[in-house]
Amino acid sequence: MSAYANQTYRNRSVAAASPADQVAMLLETAARHMMTALNALDAKDYEARFLATEKAQLIIKGLQQCLAEDVDEAKQMVEVFDNYYTNLSLMITRVNVRNDRDACSVVVDGLRTMAQTWRQVGQSVPHAGAPAPQQSGTAAPGEQPVTMPAGGFTVSA
């Protein structure tokens, strides 16, 4: 696949993803940068470590700046995520200052765990690009509709 085709595919994948999946993609990218930093630490390539951690920091700072502090209903969650992103940034600083492999591993694991959480959120919350759920009683011929009590969605069983 050509570089142009590959970039076009990635751009469309991101555009079609739910907001939760987009956050997960960013966190996964930050985790990949931190893995690069971890490998650079092992190779004692401190410039590569620094460049990789800076890329991860930019993603984390960008996510932190997107927090909607002006929405009253979200203030508590904003505070939780703000603390999370601040702690990640502090850990990344520790990686750079002390060449701390353990701190780097903690950041990688934390980013991967949070990305998985956002993926789960993306699967449980429909978004604008997602197909609409079937209405009750519209199961395919020969199938029984099953109504999920929590969300009220109808699933063909």
TIMIGU-876494 format. One line per field, with one value per residue (C-alpha): residue number from 1; residue in one letter; z, x, y. Coordinates in Angstrom, 1 decimal. Example, Ala and Ser with C-alpha at 12.3 -4.5 7.8 and 13.67 -1.06 7.14 Angstrom:
! residues 2
resi <- c(1 2)
resn <- c(A S)
Z <- c(7.8 7.1)
X <- c(12.3 13.7)
Y <- c(-4.5 -1.1)
//
This chain:
! residues 157
resi <- c(1 2 3 4 5 6 7 8 9 10 11 12 13 14 15 16 17 18 19 20 21 22 23 24 25 26 27 28 29 30 31 32 33 34 35 36 37 38 39 40 41 42 43 44 45 46 47 48 49 50 51 52 53 54 55 56 57 58 59 60 61 62 63 64 65 66 67 68 69 70 71 72 73 74 75 76 77 78 79 80 81 82 83 84 85 86 87 88 89 90 91 92 93 94 95 96 97 98 99 100 101 102 103 104 105 106 107 108 109 110 111 112 113 114 115 116 117 118 119 120 121 122 123 124 125 126 127 128 129 130 131 132 133 134 135 136 137 138 139 140 141 142 143 144 145 146 147 148 149 150 151 152 153 154 155 156 157)
resn <- c(M S A Y A N Q T Y R N R S V A A A S P A D Q V A M L L E T A A R H M M T A L N A L D A K D Y E A R F L A T E K A Q L I I K G L Q Q C L A E D V D E A K Q M V E V F D N Y Y T N L S L M I T R V N V R N D R D A C S V V V D G L R T M A Q T W R Q V G Q S V P H A G A P A P Q Q S G T A A P G E Q P V T M P A G G F T V S A)
Z <- c(0.0 -0.9 1.8 0.4 0.4 3.9 5.2 3.5 5.1 8.6 8.1 7.2 10.1 12.5 11.0 11.2 14.8 17.7 20.0 22.6 20.0 18.9 22.4 22.6 19.4 20.8 24.0 22.1 20.0 23.2 24.6 21.4 21.8 25.4 24.3 21.9 24.9 26.9 24.1 23.8 27.5 27.1 24.2 26.3 23.4 25.5 22.6 21.1 24.6 24.9 21.5 22.1 25.5 24.1 21.4 24.2 26.3 23.4 23.0 26.8 27.0 24.0 25.6 28.9 27.1 25.6 28.9 29.1 32.4 31.6 31.7 35.2 34.9 33.9 36.5 38.7 35.7 34.4 37.7 37.6 34.1 34.7 37.7 35.6 32.8 35.2 36.9 33.6 32.7 36.0 35.4 32.0 33.4 35.9 32.9 31.4 34.5 36.0 33.0 35.0 33.2 35.8 35.5 31.8 32.1 34.5 32.0 29.1 31.2 32.3 28.8 27.5 30.3 29.7 26.0 26.6 28.9 26.2 23.7 26.0 26.4 22.6 22.2 24.8 23.7 20.2 18.2 15.2 12.7 14.2 12.7 14.6 16.8 15.6 17.0 19.2 17.3 14.1 14.3 11.1 10.1 12.3 15.0 18.5 19.5 22.8 24.7 26.8 30.0 30.7 27.3 25.9 22.6 20.7 19.6 17.3 19.1)
X <- c(0.0 1.4 2.1 -0.7 -3.2 -2.1 -2.6 -6.0 -7.1 -6.0 -7.7 -11.0 -10.7 -10.3 -13.1 -15.5 -14.6 -16.7 -15.3 -14.5 -12.6 -10.7 -9.6 -8.6 -6.6 -4.7 -3.9 -2.7 -0.4 0.9 1.6 3.5 5.6 6.3 7.3 9.7 11.1 11.4 13.4 15.5 16.2 17.4 19.6 20.9 19.7 18.6 17.8 15.4 13.9 13.3 11.8 9.4 8.3 7.7 5.4 3.5 3.4 1.9 -0.9 -1.6 -1.6 -3.9 -6.4 -6.1 -6.8 -10.0 -11.6 -14.9 -14.5 -17.5 -20.1 -21.5 -22.6 -19.0 -17.0 -16.3 -15.2 -13.1 -11.3 -10.6 -9.3 -7.3 -5.6 -5.0 -3.4 -1.3 0.0 0.9 2.8 4.7 5.6 6.9 9.0 10.4 11.3 13.2 14.9 15.9 15.9 13.4 12.5 9.9 8.1 8.1 6.6 3.9 3.0 2.8 0.5 -1.6 -2.1 -3.0 -5.5 -7.2 -7.3 -9.1 -11.5 -12.3 -12.8 -15.3 -17.1 -17.1 -18.8 -21.5 -22.4 -23.9 -22.5 -23.7 -22.0 -23.2 -26.2 -29.4 -30.5 -33.5 -36.9 -38.7 -40.6 -38.5 -36.5 -35.7 -38.2 -37.9 -36.0 -37.2 -36.5 -34.7 -35.0 -32.0 -33.4 -30.6 -30.6 -33.9 -32.2 -33.6 -31.2 -32.1 -31.3)
Y <- c(0.0 3.4 6.0 8.2 5.3 4.4 7.9 8.2 5.0 6.2 9.6 7.9 5.4 8.3 10.3 7.4 6.5 7.5 10.2 7.5 5.5 8.6 9.2 5.5 5.9 8.9 7.1 4.0 6.3 7.9 4.4 3.5 6.6 5.6 2.1 3.8 5.7 2.5 0.9 4.0 3.8 0.2 1.3 4.3 6.6 9.5 11.8 9.2 8.8 12.5 12.8 9.9 11.2 14.7 13.2 11.3 14.5 16.5 14.0 14.0 17.8 18.0 15.6 17.6 20.8 19.3 18.7 20.7 22.5 24.7 21.9 21.7 18.1 17.0 18.9 15.9 13.8 16.7 16.8 13.1 13.2 16.4 14.6 11.5 13.5 15.6 12.5 11.0 14.2 14.1 10.4 11.3 14.1 11.5 9.3 12.1 13.4 10.1 7.8 5.8 2.6 1.6 4.9 4.5 1.0 2.4 5.1 2.6 0.3 3.2 4.5 1.0 0.4 3.8 3.2 -0.2 1.6 4.2 1.3 -0.2 3.1 3.4 0.0 0.8 4.3 4.7 7.7 9.7 7.4 4.2 2.3 2.8 -0.1 -2.1 -1.1 -3.5 -6.2 -5.8 -9.0 -10.8 -13.5 -16.5 -14.7 -13.7 -10.1 -9.7 -6.5 -5.4 -4.0 -1.4 0.3 -0.7 -1.8 -4.7 -7.4 -10.3 -13.6)
//
